[in-house]
Amino acid sequence: MNDKDIPQHKSIVRVRSLRRHNRRDDPDDDEVEYNQPLSSAEDEEILDPYTIKRRESIKNSVFDIYVKVMLLGDSGVGKTCMLMRFRDGLFLSGNFISTVGVDFRTKVVEVDETKVKLQIWDTAGQERFRSVTHAYYRDAHALLLLYDVTNKNSFDNIRAWLGEIREYAQDDVVIMLLGNKADCGSDRAVRREEGERLAREYNVTFMETSAKSGQNVELAFHAIAKELKYRQNGHKDSHRFNVHDYVREQSQHPAQHQCPPCSY
């Protein structure tokens, strides 16, 4: 099926749509056997890293909806750690290495029996790279804007980031504000209430996260996927999905949304 054969939903923004796939057409999926079973009851042996990587690649090649998500925020707020925690279940402890330019990873999540492929872009937070990252805003479906709860400056700069989003991103882009490093309680410089107040002011979804512990990392990405999946369905759902209410409800059950334990 080609994209032109797929009916377009009026709920999607004027010049773009969430792409729906039933075939493999991504460059990074070349040489992958599409739609083959990932494992069987007989495959209980210890797998080598190559096999694990290949099976993960096969898994990521099968999806229904494809969306682009960007991680934004000042340098050092934990964007790369957030991506690695969600994508690979890893926490990058040790020395801080700043992202140069942009990079991305992909992961397929299942939302109400729909496979949503997230292409997640990690961006540099330094001022000198802003002109580069601005070019990627336009076709993003969702933006996760991070600040560091132990760094007041990173929080104070959120308004500037939101101003850039308003200037360069699509009008209907999904925005989520994340107060990261919430596990660092003794070093906290930004109260949760301050983040909540700012999110209400700009009418965006808010939660605190920790790439180290995994707190709310899965929830953040799954909430984004669920919202974008609803938009793809248009008015087929009998009740409108509200990402704010979903996050508020799911946050009351934190144990269900923790990432896997750290792997070192």
N, C-alpha and C positions, 0 to 999 in steps of 0.2 A: 504494500500500500504506500503510495506517495503522499507527502504532506498536502498536496493540492486536492487529494481525494477526501480529506478529512474536513467535516463541517466546522466552520469557525464559530465560536461562541461570542455573543455580543458583550459578555462581561469582561472579556480580555481587552487590554489597552489597544488603542487605535492602530498602531503600526507593528505590533508584535503579538505573539501568542506563545503559550506553553506548548512545546512540541510533543506530539504523541507518536510513539514508535511501536511497531511490532517487528522490527528488523534491526540489524546491526549496521550502523553507518558512521560510527565515530572513529577517527584516526587511531585513537589509543586502544581500540578493540580489534585491530587487524590481527589476523591469524588466530582468532579465537573461534572455537567451534560453538556456534550459536545454538542456544536452547537445548544444550545437552545436560543430562542430570549431573548435579554437582557431586553426589556421593550415593552410595548404596549401603545396604546393611552389611555388605562384606568389607567395606572400606573402613575398618577400625584400626588399621595399622598406623604407626607413627609416620607422618608424612614429612618429606623433605621440604625445605623452604621453597624450592622451585615449584613443586606441586601445589603447595598452599597458595603461592602467588598466582599461579595459573588458574586455580579454581576460583579464587577471588575475582580474577579478571573475567572469567566466564559469568560469574554471578552478576557483575556490574554491567555486563553486556545485554542483559535481559531486563527491559523496563517498559513502562507504559507512558510515563510523562517525564520530560527532561526540563530541568530548571537551573538557572544560574543564581548562585548565592555569593555575596561578597562579605568578607570580614573587614571592618574598618575601625579606625581608632589610632591614637598616638602610638609611637614606638614604645615597646616594652609592656603593653597592657595585657599581652598573652594571646594574641590572635593565632600565632603559629601553634602554640600549645593547645589552644582550643580545637583547632583543626586536627592535630595529631591525636588528641584524646578521643574525639568523635570518630575519626576515620580508622584509627589503628588500635585504640585502647591504650595508647602510650602517653606517658608524661615526660616531657623533656626537662629533666632536672640537670642542674649544673650550670655551666656558663651560658650566658645569654648571647644568642646570635641573631642579629637583626635581619629581617627579610629585605632583600634588594629587589626593587621593582615589584613584580607580581609572580605568583605561582598558584597552582591549583591542584586539587585532588577530587576524586569522585567517589560517591557511595550511593548505593541503592537502598532505600528504605521502603517498607511496605506500610501503606496507609489505607485501611479499610479495603483490603484485597486489591489495591492498586499499587504497582511498583513505581516509585518516584525516584528518578536518578538526579541526585544533587551534584552539580558541578560547583565546587566550593573554592572560591578564589581568596587566597591569602595576599594581603597588600602591605606595602611598606608604609609605615606611619610618618616617616620623616618628611619635612616640608619640601625637600628637593625632589621628591618623587611624586608629589601631588599631581603635577600636570600629566604624568604617565597614568596614574590610577583613575583620574577623571574620565579618561577615554573609555574605561570599562564600566562606568556607572550606567550608561544609557540603556544597555540591554540586560541589566540585572533585574531579576524578578524579586529578589529579597536582599536586604542589607542588615547585617548584624553589626551594630555599632557598640564597641567595647570601651570601657574605661577601667582603670585599676582602682579598687576601693582603698588601696594604701597610698595612692598618689592623687592629691587634690588637683594638681594641674591638669591631669588627664581628664578629670571630670569637668573642670572649668572650660576645657576646650571642646566639650561636646556640642555646645551651641554653634561653634564655628563649623564643626563637621556637619551638623544638621543644615546649616546654611549652604554648604557645598552640595549636599544631597538634594536640597530644594532646587539648586541651580542646574545640576547636571543629570540627575536621575529622572526616571519617568514619574509622572504624577501619582500613579497607582502602585508604586513599589512598596512592598511590605517592609516595614522598619521595626526592628526590635532593639531595645537598649539593654545592654548587659553590663552589670557591675561585676567584673571578674576578680579573681583572687579572694573570694569571700571566705576562704579557709583561714586567712591571715587576720584573725580577730584582734589580736593584741596590737597590730600595726595599722588598724583601720583609721583612715582619714576622712572618709565619706560615709555618712550615715545612710542606711537603707532608705529612710524617709526622704532624703534629698533626691535620690534616684527616682523614687516613686513620684515625687512632686514634679520633677523635670519631665518625666514620661507623660504625666497627665497634661502638662502644659503643651506638649507637642503631639498629644494623642497617639502615642506609640506604646507598644507592649513593653513591659519591663520585668526583669528578674535578675537576681544575683546568681553568679555561677562560680565554679572553681574547676579549672582545667586539671588541677592537681588531684583533687578528690573525686572529680567527676560530677559534682553537684550541678544538677539542672542542665548539663551539657546535652544529653540525649533529648531532654524535653524541649530545649530551644530549637534544635534542628527538626525534630518531629512536628512541633507546632508550626514551623514555617512550611514544611512539606504538606501538612494537613490543610493549611490555609490556601496554598497554591493548588492543591488538588481540588478543593472546593471551587475555586475560581474556574478551573478547567471544566468542571461539571456544570457551571452556570446555574440555572434555576432548576436543575433536575432534583436537587435535594429538597425535601419538604420543609426543612428548617435551615435558616441561614447559619453557617458556622461562624462563630465569633472567636477570633484568636485570643482576645483579651480574657474572655470568660474561660476558655479552654486552659490557658496557662494558670489562671487563678485556681481553677478546680484541681488540675493535675498537681499543682505545687503543694496541695494538702496531702499528697501521697508520695513524698520524696523518694522512698525506697524503690519505687517502680521505675525511676528515671535516672538511676545512677549508671555511669559507664562501667565497663568491666574493670577489674582491679588493674593497677599499674603493672606494666611489663617493662623490665629494665634490661 
